[in-house]
Amino acid sequence: MDDRRRRLRVPARYAVHLEYGGSRNRALTLDLSLRGALCIAHPPLPVGAACRFLLTLAEGYELSVDAEVVRAESDETALRFTAMSPETYAHLRNMVELLAGDADGVEAEETVPFQ
């Protein structure tokens, strides 16, 4: 089975920013996991592009995650997270756990956090 299909993905609609090539563009997440996100992005980013995924939480804290575009079709951009701080990973894990309503499912898929 393809690894990306085994990951717990949760529907998640968040306004985010994608930084790429010196610009900061708005995007909307469709789903979120511990290892990536599917977004609607205009303009779409090219496959293989390194970018930064930025999500501002209600508390005013901004999650900043390094990512790579792994798929781009029409207006959908699939991101694989490549690096984040342990603090950001903890916030992301809590979000996915709350959205999934399944702490055991999140724990079962968890690997070593990004360094």
Phi and psi restraints in degrees (range 20) as a CNS / XPLOR table:
assign (resid 1 and name C) (resid 2 and name N)
       (resid 2 and name CA) (resid 2 and name C) 1.0 -61.9 20.0 2
assign (resid 2 and name N) (resid 2 and name CA)
       (resid 2 and name C) (resid 3 and name N) 1.0 129.6 20.0 2
assign (resid 2 and name C) (resid 3 and name N)
       (resid 3 and name CA) (resid 3 and name C) 1.0 -55.4 20.0 2
assign (resid 3 and name N) (resid 3 and name CA)
       (resid 3 and name C) (resid 4 and name N) 1.0 -39.7 20.0 2
assign (resid 3 and name C) (resid 4 and name N)
       (resid 4 and name CA) (resid 4 and name C) 1.0 -67.6 20.0 2
assign (resid 4 and name N) (resid 4 and name CA)
       (resid 4 and name C) (resid 5 and name N) 1.0 -20.7 20.0 2
assign (resid 4 and name C) (resid 5 and name N)
       (resid 5 and name CA) (resid 5 and name C) 1.0 -81.9 20.0 2
assign (resid 5 and name N) (resid 5 and name CA)
       (resid 5 and name C) (resid 6 and name N) 1.0 -16.0 20.0 2
assign (resid 5 and name C) (resid 6 and name N)
       (resid 6 and name CA) (resid 6 and name C) 1.0 -88.1 20.0 2
assign (resid 6 and name N) (resid 6 and name CA)
       (resid 6 and name C) (resid 7 and name N) 1.0 -12.8 20.0 2
assign (resid 6 and name C) (resid 7 and name N)
       (resid 7 and name CA) (resid 7 and name C) 1.0 -75.6 20.0 2
assign (resid 7 and name N) (resid 7 and name CA)
       (resid 7 and name C) (resid 8 and name N) 1.0 141.2 20.0 2
assign (resid 7 and name C) (resid 8 and name N)
       (resid 8 and name CA) (resid 8 and name C) 1.0 -71.7 20.0 2
assign (resid 8 and name N) (resid 8 and name CA)
       (resid 8 and name C) (resid 9 and name N) 1.0 115.7 20.0 2
assign (resid 8 and name C) (resid 9 and name N)
       (resid 9 and name CA) (resid 9 and name C) 1.0 -114.8 20.0 2
assign (resid 9 and name N) (resid 9 and name CA)
       (resid 9 and name C) (resid 10 and name N) 1.0 139.5 20.0 2
assign (resid 9 and name C) (resid 10 and name N)
       (resid 10 and name CA) (resid 10 and name C) 1.0 -122.6 20.0 2
assign (resid 10 and name N) (resid 10 and name CA)
       (resid 10 and name C) (resid 11 and name N) 1.0 140.5 20.0 2
assign (resid 10 and name C) (resid 11 and name N)
       (resid 11 and name CA) (resid 11 and name C) 1.0 -60.1 20.0 2
assign (resid 11 and name N) (resid 11 and name CA)
       (resid 11 and name C) (resid 12 and name N) 1.0 132.1 20.0 2
assign (resid 11 and name C) (resid 12 and name N)
       (resid 12 and name CA) (resid 12 and name C) 1.0 -154.2 20.0 2
assign (resid 12 and name N) (resid 12 and name CA)
       (resid 12 and name C) (resid 13 and name N) 1.0 119.6 20.0 2
assign (resid 12 and name C) (resid 13 and name N)
       (resid 13 and name CA) (resid 13 and name C) 1.0 -108.0 20.0 2
assign (resid 13 and name N) (resid 13 and name CA)
       (resid 13 and name C) (resid 14 and name N) 1.0 102.3 20.0 2
assign (resid 13 and name C) (resid 14 and name N)
       (resid 14 and name CA) (resid 14 and name C) 1.0 -131.0 20.0 2
assign (resid 14 and name N) (resid 14 and name CA)
       (resid 14 and name C) (resid 15 and name N) 1.0 139.4 20.0 2
assign (resid 14 and name C) (resid 15 and name N)
       (resid 15 and name CA) (resid 15 and name C) 1.0 -77.7 20.0 2
assign (resid 15 and name N) (resid 15 and name CA)
       (resid 15 and name C) (resid 16 and name N) 1.0 126.0 20.0 2
assign (resid 15 and name C) (resid 16 and name N)
       (resid 16 and name CA) (resid 16 and name C) 1.0 -132.7 20.0 2
assign (resid 16 and name N) (resid 16 and name CA)
       (resid 16 and name C) (resid 17 and name N) 1.0 172.9 20.0 2
assign (resid 16 and name C) (resid 17 and name N)
       (resid 17 and name CA) (resid 17 and name C) 1.0 -121.3 20.0 2
assign (resid 17 and name N) (resid 17 and name CA)
       (resid 17 and name C) (resid 18 and name N) 1.0 144.5 20.0 2
assign (resid 17 and name C) (resid 18 and name N)
       (resid 18 and name CA) (resid 18 and name C) 1.0 -117.4 20.0 2
assign (resid 18 and name N) (resid 18 and name CA)
       (resid 18 and name C) (resid 19 and name N) 1.0 120.9 20.0 2
assign (resid 18 and name C) (resid 19 and name N)
       (resid 19 and name CA) (resid 19 and name C) 1.0 -96.4 20.0 2
assign (resid 19 and name N) (resid 19 and name CA)
       (resid 19 and name C) (resid 20 and name N) 1.0 127.0 20.0 2
assign (resid 19 and name C) (resid 20 and name N)
       (resid 20 and name CA) (resid 20 and name C) 1.0 -156.6 20.0 2
assign (resid 20 and name N) (resid 20 and name CA)
       (resid 20 and name C) (resid 21 and name N) 1.0 133.0 20.0 2
assign (resid 20 and name C) (resid 21 and name N)
       (resid 21 and name CA) (resid 21 and name C) 1.0 57.1 20.0 2
assign (resid 21 and name N) (resid 21 and name CA)
       (resid 21 and name C) (resid 22 and name N) 1.0 35.4 20.0 2
assign (resid 21 and name C) (resid 22 and name N)
       (resid 22 and name CA) (resid 22 and name C) 1.0 83.2 20.0 2
assign (resid 22 and name N) (resid 22 and name CA)
       (resid 22 and name C) (resid 23 and name N) 1.0 0.3 20.0 2
assign (resid 22 and name C) (resid 23 and name N)
       (resid 23 and name CA) (resid 23 and name C) 1.0 -118.7 20.0 2
assign (resid 23 and name N) (resid 23 and name CA)
       (resid 23 and name C) (resid 24 and name N) 1.0 159.6 20.0 2
assign (resid 23 and name C) (resid 24 and name N)
       (resid 24 and name CA) (resid 24 and name C) 1.0 -122.7 20.0 2
assign (resid 24 and name N) (resid 24 and name CA)
       (resid 24 and name C) (resid 25 and name N) 1.0 111.3 20.0 2
assign (resid 24 and name C) (resid 25 and name N)
       (resid 25 and name CA) (resid 25 and name C) 1.0 -114.1 20.0 2
assign (resid 25 and name N) (resid 25 and name CA)
       (resid 25 and name C) (resid 26 and name N) 1.0 147.1 20.0 2
assign (resid 25 and name C) (resid 26 and name N)
       (resid 26 and name CA) (resid 26 and name C) 1.0 -77.1 20.0 2
assign (resid 26 and name N) (resid 26 and name CA)
       (resid 26 and name C) (resid 27 and name N) 1.0 148.8 20.0 2
assign (resid 26 and name C) (resid 27 and name N)
       (resid 27 and name CA) (resid 27 and name C) 1.0 -148.6 20.0 2
assign (resid 27 and name N) (resid 27 and name CA)
       (resid 27 and name C) (resid 28 and name N) 1.0 168.8 20.0 2
assign (resid 27 and name C) (resid 28 and name N)
       (resid 28 and name CA) (resid 28 and name C) 1.0 -129.1 20.0 2
assign (resid 28 and name N) (resid 28 and name CA)
       (resid 28 and name C) (resid 29 and name N) 1.0 126.6 20.0 2
assign (resid 28 and name C) (resid 29 and name N)
       (resid 29 and name CA) (resid 29 and name C) 1.0 -76.1 20.0 2
assign (resid 29 and name N) (resid 29 and name CA)
       (resid 29 and name C) (resid 30 and name N) 1.0 145.7 20.0 2
assign (resid 29 and name C) (resid 30 and name N)
       (resid 30 and name CA) (resid 30 and name C) 1.0 -105.3 20.0 2
assign (resid 30 and name N) (resid 30 and name CA)
       (resid 30 and name C) (resid 31 and name N) 1.0 -38.7 20.0 2
assign (resid 30 and name C) (resid 31 and name N)
       (resid 31 and name CA) (resid 31 and name C) 1.0 -148.4 20.0 2
assign (resid 31 and name N) (resid 31 and name CA)
       (resid 31 and name C) (resid 32 and name N) 1.0 165.5 20.0 2
assign (resid 31 and name C) (resid 32 and name N)
       (resid 32 and name CA) (resid 32 and name C) 1.0 -144.6 20.0 2
assign (resid 32 and name N) (resid 32 and name CA)
       (resid 32 and name C) (resid 33 and name N) 1.0 143.8 20.0 2
assign (resid 32 and name C) (resid 33 and name N)
       (resid 33 and name CA) (resid 33 and name C) 1.0 -141.7 20.0 2
assign (resid 33 and name N) (resid 33 and name CA)
       (resid 33 and name C) (resid 34 and name N) 1.0 178.9 20.0 2
assign (resid 33 and name C) (resid 34 and name N)
       (resid 34 and name CA) (resid 34 and name C) 1.0 -68.8 20.0 2
assign (resid 34 and name N) (resid 34 and name CA)
       (resid 34 and name C) (resid 35 and name N) 1.0 -18.3 20.0 2
assign (resid 34 and name C) (resid 35 and name N)
       (resid 35 and name CA) (resid 35 and name C) 1.0 -116.7 20.0 2
assign (resid 35 and name N) (resid 35 and name CA)
       (resid 35 and name C) (resid 36 and name N) 1.0 0.7 20.0 2
assign (resid 35 and name C) (resid 36 and name N)
       (resid 36 and name CA) (resid 36 and name C) 1.0 176.0 20.0 2
assign (resid 36 and name N) (resid 36 and name CA)
       (resid 36 and name C) (resid 37 and name N) 1.0 -174.5 20.0 2
assign (resid 36 and name C) (resid 37 and name N)
       (resid 37 and name CA) (resid 37 and name C) 1.0 -152.6 20.0 2
assign (resid 37 and name N) (resid 37 and name CA)
       (resid 37 and name C) (resid 38 and name N) 1.0 152.5 20.0 2
assign (resid 37 and name C) (resid 38 and name N)
       (resid 38 and name CA) (resid 38 and name C) 1.0 -109.3 20.0 2
assign (resid 38 and name N) (resid 38 and name CA)
       (resid 38 and name C) (resid 39 and name N) 1.0 127.6 20.0 2
assign (resid 38 and name C) (resid 39 and name N)
       (resid 39 and name CA) (resid 39 and name C) 1.0 -129.4 20.0 2
assign (resid 39 and name N) (resid 39 and name CA)
       (resid 39 and name C) (resid 40 and name N) 1.0 155.4 20.0 2
assign (resid 39 and name C) (resid 40 and name N)
       (resid 40 and name CA) (resid 40 and name C) 1.0 -97.0 20.0 2
assign (resid 40 and name N) (resid 40 and name CA)
       (resid 40 and name C) (resid 41 and name N) 1.0 119.4 20.0 2
assign (resid 40 and name C) (resid 41 and name N)
       (resid 41 and name CA) (resid 41 and name C) 1.0 -130.9 20.0 2
assign (resid 41 and name N) (resid 41 and name CA)
       (resid 41 and name C) (resid 42 and name N) 1.0 134.4 20.0 2
assign (resid 41 and name C) (resid 42 and name N)
       (resid 42 and name CA) (resid 42 and name C) 1.0 -128.7 20.0 2
assign (resid 42 and name N) (resid 42 and name CA)
       (resid 42 and name C) (resid 43 and name N) 1.0 118.2 20.0 2
assign (resid 42 and name C) (resid 43 and name N)
       (resid 43 and name CA) (resid 43 and name C) 1.0 -77.1 20.0 2
assign (resid 43 and name N) (resid 43 and name CA)
       (resid 43 and name C) (resid 44 and name N) 1.0 156.0 20.0 2
assign (resid 43 and name C) (resid 44 and name N)
       (resid 44 and name CA) (resid 44 and name C) 1.0 -66.8 20.0 2
assign (resid 44 and name N) (resid 44 and name CA)
       (resid 44 and name C) (resid 45 and name N) 1.0 148.2 20.0 2
assign (resid 44 and name C) (resid 45 and name N)
       (resid 45 and name CA) (resid 45 and name C) 1.0 -92.3 20.0 2
assign (resid 45 and name N) (resid 45 and name CA)
       (resid 45 and name C) (resid 46 and name N) 1.0 150.2 20.0 2
assign (resid 45 and name C) (resid 46 and name N)
       (resid 46 and name CA) (resid 46 and name C) 1.0 -72.7 20.0 2
assign (resid 46 and name N) (resid 46 and name CA)
       (resid 46 and name C) (resid 47 and name N) 1.0 146.1 20.0 2
assign (resid 46 and name C) (resid 47 and name N)
       (resid 47 and name CA) (resid 47 and name C) 1.0 -58.2 20.0 2
assign (resid 47 and name N) (resid 47 and name CA)
       (resid 47 and name C) (resid 48 and name N) 1.0 135.7 20.0 2
assign (resid 47 and name C) (resid 48 and name N)
       (resid 48 and name CA) (resid 48 and name C) 1.0 92.7 20.0 2
assign (resid 48 and name N) (resid 48 and name CA)
       (resid 48 and name C) (resid 49 and name N) 1.0 -10.9 20.0 2
assign (resid 48 and name C) (resid 49 and name N)
       (resid 49 and name CA) (resid 49 and name C) 1.0 -69.3 20.0 2
assign (resid 49 and name N) (resid 49 and name CA)
       (resid 49 and name C) (resid 50 and name N) 1.0 137.3 20.0 2
assign (resid 49 and name C) (resid 50 and name N)
       (resid 50 and name CA) (resid 50 and name C) 1.0 -88.0 20.0 2
assign (resid 50 and name N) (resid 50 and name CA)
       (resid 50 and name C) (resid 51 and name N) 1.0 135.1 20.0 2
assign (resid 50 and name C) (resid 51 and name N)
       (resid 51 and name CA) (resid 51 and name C) 1.0 -145.6 20.0 2
assign (resid 51 and name N) (resid 51 and name CA)
       (resid 51 and name C) (resid 52 and name N) 1.0 176.7 20.0 2
assign (resid 51 and name C) (resid 52 and name N)
       (resid 52 and name CA) (resid 52 and name C) 1.0 -119.6 20.0 2
assign (resid 52 and name N) (resid 52 and name CA)
       (resid 52 and name C) (resid 53 and name N) 1.0 129.5 20.0 2
assign (resid 52 and name C) (resid 53 and name N)
       (resid 53 and name CA) (resid 53 and name C) 1.0 -97.9 20.0 2
assign (resid 53 and name N) (resid 53 and name CA)
       (resid 53 and name C) (resid 54 and name N) 1.0 122.2 20.0 2
assign (resid 53 and name C) (resid 54 and name N)
       (resid 54 and name CA) (resid 54 and name C) 1.0 -123.5 20.0 2
assign (resid 54 and name N) (resid 54 and name CA)
       (resid 54 and name C) (resid 55 and name N) 1.0 124.9 20.0 2
assign (resid 54 and name C) (resid 55 and name N)
       (resid 55 and name CA) (resid 55 and name C) 1.0 -129.6 20.0 2
assign (resid 55 and name N) (resid 55 and name CA)
       (resid 55 and name C) (resid 56 and name N) 1.0 119.9 20.0 2
assign (resid 55 and name C) (resid 56 and name N)
       (resid 56 and name CA) (resid 56 and name C) 1.0 -90.7 20.0 2
assign (resid 56 and name N) (resid 56 and name CA)
       (resid 56 and name C) (resid 57 and name N) 1.0 125.0 20.0 2
assign (resid 56 and name C) (resid 57 and name N)
       (resid 57 and name CA) (resid 57 and name C) 1.0 -86.5 20.0 2
assign (resid 57 and name N) (resid 57 and name CA)
       (resid 57 and name C) (resid 58 and name N) 1.0 163.5 20.0 2
assign (resid 57 and name C) (resid 58 and name N)
       (resid 58 and name CA) (resid 58 and name C) 1.0 -58.0 20.0 2
assign (resid 58 and name N) (resid 58 and name CA)
       (resid 58 and name C) (resid 59 and name N) 1.0 -31.2 20.0 2
assign (resid 58 and name C) (resid 59 and name N)
       (resid 59 and name CA) (resid 59 and name C) 1.0 -74.2 20.0 2
assign (resid 59 and name N) (resid 59 and name CA)
       (resid 59 and name C) (resid 60 and name N) 1.0 -0.8 20.0 2
assign (resid 59 and name C) (resid 60 and name N)
       (resid 60 and name CA) (resid 60 and name C) 1.0 88.7 20.0 2
assign (resid 60 and name N) (resid 60 and name CA)
       (resid 60 and name C) (resid 61 and name N) 1.0 -0.5 20.0 2
assign (resid 60 and name C) (resid 61 and name N)
       (resid 61 and name CA) (resid 61 and name C) 1.0 -84.5 20.0 2
assign (resid 61 and name N) (resid 61 and name CA)
       (resid 61 and name C) (resid 62 and name N) 1.0 134.4 20.0 2
assign (resid 61 and name C) (resid 62 and name N)
       (resid 62 and name CA) (resid 62 and name C) 1.0 -103.5 20.0 2
assign (resid 62 and name N) (resid 62 and name CA)
       (resid 62 and name C) (resid 63 and name N) 1.0 122.4 20.0 2
assign (resid 62 and name C) (resid 63 and name N)
       (resid 63 and name CA) (resid 63 and name C) 1.0 -77.7 20.0 2
assign (resid 63 and name N) (resid 63 and name CA)
       (resid 63 and name C) (resid 64 and name N) 1.0 126.8 20.0 2
assign (resid 63 and name C) (resid 64 and name N)
       (resid 64 and name CA) (resid 64 and name C) 1.0 -122.3 20.0 2
assign (resid 64 and name N) (resid 64 and name CA)
       (resid 64 and name C) (resid 65 and name N) 1.0 118.1 20.0 2
assign (resid 64 and name C) (resid 65 and name N)
       (resid 65 and name CA) (resid 65 and name C) 1.0 -130.4 20.0 2
assign (resid 65 and name N) (resid 65 and name CA)
       (resid 65 and name C) (resid 66 and name N) 1.0 129.4 20.0 2
assign (resid 65 and name C) (resid 66 and name N)
       (resid 66 and name CA) (resid 66 and name C) 1.0 -74.9 20.0 2
assign (resid 66 and name N) (resid 66 and name CA)
       (resid 66 and name C) (resid 67 and name N) 1.0 139.4 20.0 2
assign (resid 66 and name C) (resid 67 and name N)
       (resid 67 and name CA) (resid 67 and name C) 1.0 -145.3 20.0 2
assign (resid 67 and name N) (resid 67 and name CA)
       (resid 67 and name C) (resid 68 and name N) 1.0 165.3 20.0 2
assign (resid 67 and name C) (resid 68 and name N)
       (resid 68 and name CA) (resid 68 and name C) 1.0 -129.1 20.0 2
assign (resid 68 and name N) (resid 68 and name CA)
       (resid 68 and name C) (resid 69 and name N) 1.0 137.7 20.0 2
assign (resid 68 and name C) (resid 69 and name N)
       (resid 69 and name CA) (resid 69 and name C) 1.0 -76.4 20.0 2
assign (resid 69 and name N) (resid 69 and name CA)
       (resid 69 and name C) (resid 70 and name N) 1.0 120.2 20.0 2
assign (resid 69 and name C) (resid 70 and name N)
       (resid 70 and name CA) (resid 70 and name C) 1.0 -106.2 20.0 2
assign (resid 70 and name N) (resid 70 and name CA)
       (resid 70 and name C) (resid 71 and name N) 1.0 -16.0 20.0 2
assign (resid 70 and name C) (resid 71 and name N)
       (resid 71 and name CA) (resid 71 and name C) 1.0 -157.4 20.0 2
assign (resid 71 and name N) (resid 71 and name CA)
       (resid 71 and name C) (resid 72 and name N) 1.0 141.1 20.0 2
assign (resid 71 and name C) (resid 72 and name N)
       (resid 72 and name CA) (resid 72 and name C) 1.0 -142.1 20.0 2
assign (resid 72 and name N) (resid 72 and name CA)
       (resid 72 and name C) (resid 73 and name N) 1.0 115.0 20.0 2
assign (resid 72 and name C) (resid 73 and name N)
       (resid 73 and name CA) (resid 73 and name C) 1.0 -134.4 20.0 2
assign (resid 73 and name N) (resid 73 and name CA)
       (resid 73 and name C) (resid 74 and name N) 1.0 128.2 20.0 2
assign (resid 73 and name C) (resid 74 and name N)
       (resid 74 and name CA) (resid 74 and name C) 1.0 52.7 20.0 2
assign (resid 74 and name N) (resid 74 and name CA)
       (resid 74 and name C) (resid 75 and name N) 1.0 -117.1 20.0 2
assign (resid 74 and name C) (resid 75 and name N)
       (resid 75 and name CA) (resid 75 and name C) 1.0 -105.4 20.0 2
assign (resid 75 and name N) (resid 75 and name CA)
       (resid 75 and name C) (resid 76 and name N) 1.0 6.0 20.0 2
assign (resid 75 and name C) (resid 76 and name N)
       (resid 76 and name CA) (resid 76 and name C) 1.0 -93.1 20.0 2
assign (resid 76 and name N) (resid 76 and name CA)
       (resid 76 and name C) (resid 77 and name N) 1.0 134.5 20.0 2
assign (resid 76 and name C) (resid 77 and name N)
       (resid 77 and name CA) (resid 77 and name C) 1.0 -124.6 20.0 2
assign (resid 77 and name N) (resid 77 and name CA)
       (resid 77 and name C) (resid 78 and name N) 1.0 120.0 20.0 2
assign (resid 77 and name C) (resid 78 and name N)
       (resid 78 and name CA) (resid 78 and name C) 1.0 -96.8 20.0 2
assign (resid 78 and name N) (resid 78 and name CA)
       (resid 78 and name C) (resid 79 and name N) 1.0 128.0 20.0 2
assign (resid 78 and name C) (resid 79 and name N)
       (resid 79 and name CA) (resid 79 and name C) 1.0 -113.2 20.0 2
assign (resid 79 and name N) (resid 79 and name CA)
       (resid 79 and name C) (resid 80 and name N) 1.0 141.6 20.0 2
assign (resid 79 and name C) (resid 80 and name N)
       (resid 80 and name CA) (resid 80 and name C) 1.0 -110.9 20.0 2
assign (resid 80 and name N) (resid 80 and name CA)
       (resid 80 and name C) (resid 81 and name N) 1.0 122.9 20.0 2
assign (resid 80 and name C) (resid 81 and name N)
       (resid 81 and name CA) (resid 81 and name C) 1.0 -71.7 20.0 2
assign (resid 81 and name N) (resid 81 and name CA)
       (resid 81 and name C) (resid 82 and name N) 1.0 134.0 20.0 2
assign (resid 81 and name C) (resid 82 and name N)
       (resid 82 and name CA) (resid 82 and name C) 1.0 -113.0 20.0 2
assign (resid 82 and name N) (resid 82 and name CA)
       (resid 82 and name C) (resid 83 and name N) 1.0 -25.4 20.0 2
assign (resid 82 and name C) (resid 83 and name N)
       (resid 83 and name CA) (resid 83 and name C) 1.0 -162.2 20.0 2
assign (resid 83 and name N) (resid 83 and name CA)
       (resid 83 and name C) (resid 84 and name N) 1.0 142.2 20.0 2
assign (resid 83 and name C) (resid 84 and name N)
       (resid 84 and name CA) (resid 84 and name C) 1.0 -160.6 20.0 2
assign (resid 84 and name N) (resid 84 and name CA)
       (resid 84 and name C) (resid 85 and name N) 1.0 160.4 20.0 2
assign (resid 84 and name C) (resid 85 and name N)
       (resid 85 and name CA) (resid 85 and name C) 1.0 -72.7 20.0 2
assign (resid 85 and name N) (resid 85 and name CA)
       (resid 85 and name C) (resid 86 and name N) 1.0 158.0 20.0 2
assign (resid 85 and name C) (resid 86 and name N)
       (resid 86 and name CA) (resid 86 and name C) 1.0 -58.1 20.0 2
assign (resid 86 and name N) (resid 86 and name CA)
       (resid 86 and name C) (resid 87 and name N) 1.0 -36.1 20.0 2
assign (resid 86 and name C) (resid 87 and name N)
       (resid 87 and name CA) (resid 87 and name C) 1.0 -65.0 20.0 2
assign (resid 87 and name N) (resid 87 and name CA)
       (resid 87 and name C) (resid 88 and name N) 1.0 -43.8 20.0 2
assign (resid 87 and name C) (resid 88 and name N)
       (resid 88 and name CA) (resid 88 and name C) 1.0 -64.0 20.0 2
assign (resid 88 and name N) (resid 88 and name CA)
       (resid 88 and name C) (resid 89 and name N) 1.0 -41.7 20.0 2
assign (resid 88 and name C) (resid 89 and name N)
       (resid 89 and name CA) (resid 89 and name C) 1.0 -59.4 20.0 2
assign (resid 89 and name N) (resid 89 and name CA)
       (resid 89 and name C) (resid 90 and name N) 1.0 -42.4 20.0 2
assign (resid 89 and name C) (resid 90 and name N)
       (resid 90 and name CA) (resid 90 and name C) 1.0 -62.7 20.0 2
assign (resid 90 and name N) (resid 90 and name CA)
       (resid 90 and name C) (resid 91 and name N) 1.0 -43.1 20.0 2
assign (resid 90 and name C) (resid 91 and name N)
       (resid 91 and name CA) (resid 91 and name C) 1.0 -62.5 20.0 2
assign (resid 91 and name N) (resid 91 and name CA)
       (resid 91 and name C) (resid 92 and name N) 1.0 -46.4 20.0 2
assign (resid 91 and name C) (resid 92 and name N)
       (resid 92 and name CA) (resid 92 and name C) 1.0 -62.1 20.0 2
assign (resid 92 and name N) (resid 92 and name CA)
       (resid 92 and name C) (resid 93 and name N) 1.0 -42.9 20.0 2
assign (resid 92 and name C) (resid 93 and name N)
       (resid 93 and name CA) (resid 93 and name C) 1.0 -60.5 20.0 2
assign (resid 93 and name N) (resid 93 and name CA)
       (resid 93 and name C) (resid 94 and name N) 1.0 -44.3 20.0 2
assign (resid 93 and name C) (resid 94 and name N)
       (resid 94 and name CA) (resid 94 and name C) 1.0 -61.7 20.0 2
assign (resid 94 and name N) (resid 94 and name CA)
       (resid 94 and name C) (resid 95 and name N) 1.0 -41.6 20.0 2
assign (resid 94 and name C) (resid 95 and name N)
       (resid 95 and name CA) (resid 95 and name C) 1.0 -62.1 20.0 2
assign (resid 95 and name N) (resid 95 and name CA)
       (resid 95 and name C) (resid 96 and name N) 1.0 -48.8 20.0 2
assign (resid 95 and name C) (resid 96 and name N)
       (resid 96 and name CA) (resid 96 and name C) 1.0 -63.0 20.0 2
assign (resid 96 and name N) (resid 96 and name CA)
       (resid 96 and name C) (resid 97 and name N) 1.0 -41.0 20.0 2
assign (resid 96 and name C) (resid 97 and name N)
       (resid 97 and name CA) (resid 97 and name C) 1.0 -61.9 20.0 2
assign (resid 97 and name N) (resid 97 and name CA)
       (resid 97 and name C) (resid 98 and name N) 1.0 -46.1 20.0 2
assign (resid 97 and name C) (resid 98 and name N)
       (resid 98 and name CA) (resid 98 and name C) 1.0 -64.6 20.0 2
assign (resid 98 and name N) (resid 98 and name CA)
       (resid 98 and name C) (resid 99 and name N) 1.0 -43.8 20.0 2
assign (resid 98 and name C) (resid 99 and name N)
       (resid 99 and name CA) (resid 99 and name C) 1.0 -67.3 20.0 2
assign (resid 99 and name N) (resid 99 and name CA)
       (resid 99 and name C) (resid 100 and name N) 1.0 -34.8 20.0 2
assign (resid 99 and name C) (resid 100 and name N)
       (resid 100 and name CA) (resid 100 and name C) 1.0 -79.0 20.0 2
assign (resid 100 and name N) (resid 100 and name CA)
       (resid 100 and name C) (resid 101 and name N) 1.0 -27.1 20.0 2
assign (resid 100 and name C) (resid 101 and name N)
       (resid 101 and name CA) (resid 101 and name C) 1.0 65.3 20.0 2
assign (resid 101 and name N) (resid 101 and name CA)
       (resid 101 and name C) (resid 102 and name N) 1.0 24.5 20.0 2
assign (resid 101 and name C) (resid 102 and name N)
       (resid 102 and name CA) (resid 102 and name C) 1.0 -146.5 20.0 2
assign (resid 102 and name N) (resid 102 and name CA)
       (resid 102 and name C) (resid 103 and name N) 1.0 83.8 20.0 2
assign (resid 102 and name C) (resid 103 and name N)
       (resid 103 and name CA) (resid 103 and name C) 1.0 -61.9 20.0 2
assign (resid 103 and name N) (resid 103 and name CA)
       (resid 103 and name C) (resid 104 and name N) 1.0 -35.3 20.0 2
assign (resid 103 and name C) (resid 104 and name N)
       (resid 104 and name CA) (resid 104 and name C) 1.0 -64.2 20.0 2
assign (resid 104 and name N) (resid 104 and name CA)
       (resid 104 and name C) (resid 105 and name N) 1.0 -39.5 20.0 2
assign (resid 104 and name C) (resid 105 and name N)
       (resid 105 and name CA) (resid 105 and name C) 1.0 -64.4 20.0 2
assign (resid 105 and name N) (resid 105 and name CA)
       (resid 105 and name C) (resid 106 and name N) 1.0 -38.5 20.0 2
assign (resid 105 and name C) (resid 106 and name N)
       (resid 106 and name CA) (resid 106 and name C) 1.0 -69.0 20.0 2
assign (resid 106 and name N) (resid 106 and name CA)
       (resid 106 and name C) (resid 107 and name N) 1.0 -43.7 20.0 2
assign (resid 106 and name C) (resid 107 and name N)
       (resid 107 and name CA) (resid 107 and name C) 1.0 -62.2 20.0 2
assign (resid 107 and name N) (resid 107 and name CA)
       (resid 107 and name C) (resid 108 and name N) 1.0 -38.9 20.0 2
assign (resid 107 and name C) (resid 108 and name N)
       (resid 108 and name CA) (resid 108 and name C) 1.0 -63.6 20.0 2
assign (resid 108 and name N) (resid 108 and name CA)
       (resid 108 and name C) (resid 109 and name N) 1.0 -31.4 20.0 2
assign (resid 108 and name C) (resid 109 and name N)
       (resid 109 and name CA) (resid 109 and name C) 1.0 -96.0 20.0 2
assign (resid 109 and name N) (resid 109 and name CA)
       (resid 109 and name C) (resid 110 and name N) 1.0 -10.5 20.0 2
assign (resid 109 and name C) (resid 110 and name N)
       (resid 110 and name CA) (resid 110 and name C) 1.0 -65.7 20.0 2
assign (resid 110 and name N) (resid 110 and name CA)
       (resid 110 and name C) (resid 111 and name N) 1.0 137.6 20.0 2
assign (resid 110 and name C) (resid 111 and name N)
       (resid 111 and name CA) (resid 111 and name C) 1.0 -120.4 20.0 2
assign (resid 111 and name N) (resid 111 and name CA)
       (resid 111 and name C) (resid 112 and name N) 1.0 -168.6 20.0 2
assign (resid 111 and name C) (resid 112 and name N)
       (resid 112 and name CA) (resid 112 and name C) 1.0 -61.3 20.0 2
assign (resid 112 and name N) (resid 112 and name CA)
       (resid 112 and name C) (resid 113 and name N) 1.0 127.2 20.0 2
assign (resid 112 and name C) (resid 113 and name N)
       (resid 113 and name CA) (resid 113 and name C) 1.0 -59.8 20.0 2
assign (resid 113 and name N) (resid 113 and name CA)
       (resid 113 and name C) (resid 114 and name N) 1.0 158.4 20.0 2
assign (resid 113 and name C) (resid 114 and name N)
       (resid 114 and name CA) (resid 114 and name C) 1.0 -62.4 20.0 2
assign (resid 114 and name N) (resid 114 and name CA)
       (resid 114 and name C) (resid 115 and name N) 1.0 150.0 20.0 2
